[in-house]
Amino acid sequence: MSEWKKTTLGEIADIEMGQSPKGETCNTIGNGIPLLNGPTEFKIKNPKAVQYTIDSKRECRPLDLLFCVRGSTGRMNWADKRYSIGRGLAAIRHKSGSEYRCFLRGIIDYNLKVLLSSATGSIFSNITKKQLENLEIKLPPLSEQKSIASVLSSLDDKIDLLHRQNATLEKMAETLFRQWFVEEEKEEWEEGDLGEVIEIYDNLRIPLSKMERDKKKDGQLYPYYGAAEIMDYINDYIFDGEYILLGEDGTVRTNEGYPVLQYATGKFWVNNHAHVIQAIPPYNNFFIWIYLKKKNIDEIVTGAVQPKINQANLKSIDFPKYPKRLVIEFIDMTEPLFQKLKSNTTQIRTLTALRDTLLPKLMSGEVRVEMENTII
């Protein structure tokens, strides 16, 4: 550790704070530069702008690290192209080049608790440019930074590849579903609702506070799910099997009006912000998943301040009484896609856990890497 030095984030990174353009310069028809305002556009692999502006005030470059400084403070994503950035975001780039970007994200992630503890604001936590620049870090030589970045990047690339494969598999199943059950829909199919084809296991959920989760960190760890994502990993579980999680409150819908879904397999824990459901045969979870992915749910969302989907409204989602023969044929045909998707999801979880375990060891110097990326 003798060659590591204490410094600040501002010494190794350029930080561009966002500034929101005037409302009259913004539009949703694609006129101008895509605008990112904050974490609502971060729930996918790459950011997804829902607005554009013809009067960009501050911008990020491709491969910049986008950091939420307000609201869901601390959430991060990569800029896949040039964007105009609003006041809820900062664009951060390593001064030595984009090949060090994964090290940059890693060092911020490693020191995130310290950074968040300095945030201000009673309603929305805020982090300033000065707080980012003054974040104290331990810095290895540039060559080791590059090696650490390469290790983290290789894991991220593999995870990204598996995510893209899953997106392709889902798209194939969605195309087949649309052909069989939408484009070739029959008038004689009776109306029904989702409650007839699913079981709901919300009564088994147990929310845990951050303090309670921090006490469950020894031994084998399992995912702890919230409304929209895995929030943590703990050494206990309350579910074991295959389930669909559907956001119940808070984050319940996408920008397109579709439900927020997660596919949970194996052993895991769920808090009380996501419905836990399983398909009733002859349907399987994959069939229900494909149906819900493109189902508009605006009519069943309640709550002006805190969006919510209660159980009664969830069960009331329309779900036609499809012919049993056709359902079984579709399930048989898509079973290979389903199995591959589940295998990829398991790999994603394993690689993500590996990355999360390795990151603090790399960033503290407990585990060192040579130029050839050999962990020592």
Secondary structure, 3 states (H helix, E strand, C coil): CCCCEEEEHHHHEEEEECCCCCHHHEECCCCCEEEECCHHHCCCCCCCCCEEECCCCCEECCCCEEEECECCCCCEEECCCCEEECCCEEEEEECCCHHHHHHHHHHHHHCHHHHHHCCECCCCCECCHHHHHCCEEEECCHHHHHHHHHHHHHHHHHHHHHHHHHHHHHHHHHHHHHHHHHHCCCCCCCCCEHHHCEEECHHHCCCCCHHHHHCCCCCCCEEEECCCCEEEEECCCCEEEEEEEEECECCCECCCCCECEEEEEEEEEECCCEEEEEECCCCCHHHHHHHHHCCCCHHHCECCCCCECCHHHHHCCECCCCCHHHHHHHHHHHHHHHHHHHHHHHHHHHHHHHHHHHHHHHHHCCCCECCCCCEC
